[in-house]
């Protein structure tokens, strides 16, 4: 069981990889999550979330959200190498705006699923369900979204090559407007373990399809969009205590409507050095350098972002864990202006009663400077308690 309280200031731009406008807001969140294996056959879970947002200037988007999820599954072959599991996911969400312009709604979702797996060989899941949206002030927007999805993984040559895929098709039906549309989302990924000194692992992933921004969780605007994304990554063992990751990524989004589409390209390089590793403790430091170029349509907000991140983590096994992260981001805009953001994050976890209870705290700070004008700062605190049932 986990319970967390989270409050502070954020920017909508940070929520969505900085493709959005830099809208500032204050948030307050509480979460409760329970996940338990009742017997070797039965597994169930429950979670509830309440969040509030108050925007600094875009007050039309001030909102409160309540989200409850539950799941139950049964394994028909417990303890066997070949497992079969049947289950059901249930989801209920309400969203209320201070002003009803964006559209207050209730959402109900249900999806039965089936999973088949053979250890070290393959795993696949099939699911089908319904997402129903009821808009309180605009019944003409009421929507039924029927979906089917399949996801799976396959291991070849032992653990060396793993293939993963995901396919989801959704039919959205609006009976009042006599409108129907179909959306498809697809993902494919390969993970190849070379187990060599210079290149330990290589990954390639492709995503494409159509989605709705209200499916992105935190987003407070509602637009349909098409997208594709491609990412390649390599993982390298430099020596027994040093490793390095290198990632390149390209993303394209086209929104249906007046919201501007964009494309981005990103390169990231991470180095990690382990200073202490033994039966009692681990201590490591890491650094990351990143370049990201974003180009918008019909907006003069194109920018190049340069980032430098430093992180250190100390973990005392079965006792406590702490981490410190410092980051600087420099934005150079095509229009000539620029800004710099400085981040600092400190987190701490402590285990009690032999690891049955975990208390955690996370403090974050962000300072943004625009060359001495309109400088701003944001602070957030997250507190949590976990209990192993």
Secondary structure, 3 states (H helix, E strand, C coil): CEEEEEEEEEEHHHHCCCCCCCCEEEEEEEEEEEEECCCCCEEEEEEEEEEEEEECCCHHHCEEEEEEEEEEEEECCCCCCEEEEEEEEEEEEEEEECCCCCCCEEEEEEEEEEEEEECCCEEEEEEEEEEEEEECCCHHHCEEEEEEEEEEEEEECCCCEEEEEEEEEEEEEECCCCEEEEEEEEEEEEEEECCCCCCCEEEEEEEEEEEEHHHHCCCCCCCEEEEEEEEEEEEEEEECCEEEEEEEEEEEEEEECCCCCEEEEEEEEEEEEEEEECCCEEEEEEEEEEEEEEEECCCCCCEEEEEEEEEEEEEECCCEEEEEEEEEEEEEECCCCEEEEEEEEEEEEEEEHHHCEEEEEEEEEEEEECCCCCCEEEEEEEEEEEECC
